[in-house]
């Protein structure tokens, strides 16, 4: 269909033909007077099949109503670009960004210039991204379910409070993340002995938790064999070096074995913060580790790895991991063993369960922010005659 081109359009037609976005120009009767070669490719039809037609004829009434509303809105706000679609010869709808501007030529005639920018690749990328996000969300849901199950399993291995023989035990465990590398054990050995242990595996999260659970299983096997504490530490050290260990992996432990009356205790520590024995209201006695951290050096456990200690009714034993002591206040000062000693002394006059809660509250009050490390705490009190 032949239609008169304005003179000014003939002068810039060559320039418009070189643009990499589609250009469509309509006159004041809304008839198309020009389309450039880029728009021909986007439409899938030659310009001869387009020029002279009313642009509204290529859209459904609802689509054109939408376009006109956006154009009118743009004329008011000055923002004349919006996302929509461009009809194609094969019936498809090409996603584009449409820009619109009205101009007046020297003869006072009005024309509309519309530009069409192909955003189909962007839309495909967005679709791929949405699909990837759906897959990631599904994978995250599976991970969350696995972590929830792992947390329940690990919590089932946490040390439990009990009264056994002539002793009362209070225990606490809390991972910094969903699961962690700390674990503890409160385990009677037949009718003869009670075993206490806290262990701190380096690192946090899934890897540390898996290693901690494996070490926990190995410790139980050694306790069933009634192995001495020093031999247990040596076995754990060799077991980890041979089966799990790496250049940056290690763990620490503190263990105690008490007779049924709670009057005799064997203690063994390996690279662990010092345990404490406290008489109510008095300065705690520190029980230092005689062995080095485990899992790194073959000779980490020395020949004299244990201490034999006599206890009296009222004595209390405090085992913990460094999530208790390596906490910092707002000034960057660490609580440390000395700070914990003070807390233990001042809370030792309380009933054992209240002492546990008071220690945790005061450590939390010192700490600036949420816990950044796993926390384990085991308290034991020697009572009177065995129950």
Buried (B, 14 or more C-beta within 10 A) or exposed (E): EEEEBBEBBEEEBEEBBEEEBBBBBBBEEEBBBBBBBBBBEBBBBEBEBBBEBEBBEBBEEEBBEBBEEBBEEBEEEEEBEBEBBBBBEEEEEBBBBBBBEEEEEEEEEEBBBBBBBBBBEEBEEEEEEEEEEEEEEEEEEEEEEEBEEBBEEBEEBBBBBBEBBBBBBBBBBBBBBBBBBBBBBBBBBEEEBBBBBBBBBBBBBBBBBBBBBBBBEBBBEBBEEEBBBBBBBBBBBBBBBEEBBEEEBBBBBBBBBBBBBBBBBBBBBBBBBBBBBBBBEEEBBEBEBBBBBBBBBEEBBBEEBBBEBEBEEEBBBBBBBBBBBBBBEEEEEEBBBEBBBBBBBBBBEBEBEEBBBBBBEBBEEBBEEEBEBBBBBBBBBBBEEBE
